Each structure stands twice: as structure tokens, then as C-alpha cells.
């Protein structure tokens, strides 16, 4: 089955599809970057629609392109604070 034909994705399926950890997918959901739907009572089941998966993928590409276009865009924020403008440790 092609991924375009799939209507709903589990968190594990998304993680395997993109080669990331399950935790990364949950973090995207918690941060509001990936829309997920909960079915059932209690813990229930979490599913992501194909349209939301595609939107998340596109926004991730745009964020990556913006970071790549910015000098030092791939550095973690905490690392930036450790170095002053001259490249010496703070």
C-alpha cells in the first residue's frame, strides 16, 4: 500500500517511516507541530491523518531550509550562549 493511500498513521508507523524515535513524534504532537487525534476512552489510540502528516513534513522542510539559510542555524540555543561573538567561550 502506498503511503498516499493510507488515511491514518500510528505514532510508531510515523516514527518508522521518517526514521526517528517514537519520542520525537510525541514531542511534535505535544508541541503542536503535528496534529493528532485520540480515539477511545482512557489512553485510547492516537492516530495522525495523512493530510496532517504531509503538512508536518512540509513545515519541517521549511523550518530546515530556514535554519540552513541562517548562519549558525543548526546550533542548539544553549550552545550559542556559551560562546561570545569572538568565538571564545563565555
C-alpha positions as CSV (number, residue, x, y, z in Angstrom):
1,X,0.0,0.0,0.0
2,X,1.3,3.4,-0.9
3,X,1.6,6.0,1.8
4,X,-0.6,8.3,-0.2
5,X,-3.5,5.8,0.1
6,X,-3.2,5.5,3.9
7,X,-5.7,7.5,5.8
8,X,-4.4,7.2,9.4
9,X,-0.9,6.6,10.9
10,X,0.0,5.4,14.3
11,X,2.9,7.1,16.2
12,X,5.1,4.0,15.6
13,X,4.3,4.0,11.9
14,X,5.3,7.6,11.6
15,X,8.5,7.1,13.5
16,X,9.5,4.1,11.3
17,X,8.5,6.0,8.1
18,X,10.7,9.0,9.0
19,X,13.5,7.1,10.8
20,X,13.0,9.0,14.0
21,X,12.2,7.8,17.5
22,X,8.6,7.4,18.8
23,X,9.5,10.1,21.4
24,X,10.3,12.6,18.6
25,X,6.8,12.1,17.2
26,X,5.2,12.5,20.6
27,X,7.3,15.7,21.1
28,X,6.0,17.1,17.8
29,X,2.4,16.3,18.9
30,X,2.9,17.9,22.3
31,X,4.5,21.0,20.8
32,X,1.5,21.4,18.4
33,X,3.6,20.9,15.3
34,X,1.8,17.7,14.4
35,X,-1.9,17.3,14.8
36,X,-3.1,14.0,16.3
37,X,-6.5,12.6,17.1
38,X,-7.2,10.4,20.1
39,X,-9.8,7.7,19.7
40,X,-11.4,5.8,22.6
41,X,-11.5,6.3,26.3
42,X,-8.6,6.3,28.8
43,X,-5.3,6.1,26.9
44,X,-7.2,5.3,23.7
45,X,-5.4,5.3,20.4
46,X,-3.5,8.2,18.8
47,X,-3.7,8.5,15.1
48,X,-2.5,11.1,12.6
49,X,-4.3,11.7,9.4
50,X,-2.4,11.6,6.2
51,X,-3.1,15.3,5.4
52,X,-1.7,16.3,8.8
53,X,1.4,14.1,8.3
54,X,2.0,15.8,4.9
55,X,1.5,19.2,6.5
56,X,4.0,18.3,9.3
57,X,6.5,17.1,6.7
58,X,6.2,20.3,4.7
59,X,6.6,22.6,7.7
60,X,9.6,20.6,8.8
61,X,11.2,21.1,5.4
62,X,10.5,24.8,5.6
63,X,12.0,25.1,9.1
64,X,15.1,23.2,8.0
65,X,15.5,25.4,4.9
66,X,15.2,28.5,7.1
67,X,17.8,27.2,9.6
68,X,20.2,26.2,6.8
69,X,19.9,29.7,5.3
70,X,20.8,31.3,8.7
71,X,24.5,31.3,9.7
72,X,24.8,29.1,12.7
73,X,21.2,28.0,12.3
74,X,21.8,24.4,13.2
75,X,23.4,25.2,16.6
76,X,21.3,24.4,19.7
77,X,20.2,27.6,21.5
78,X,22.1,26.6,24.7
79,X,25.3,26.3,22.7
80,X,25.0,29.8,21.3
81,X,25.0,31.2,24.8
82,X,28.3,29.5,25.7
83,X,30.3,31.5,23.0
84,X,30.7,35.2,22.6
85,X,30.9,36.9,19.3
86,X,34.7,36.4,19.0
87,X,34.3,32.7,19.2
88,X,35.7,32.4,22.7
89,X,33.9,30.6,25.5
90,X,31.9,32.8,27.8
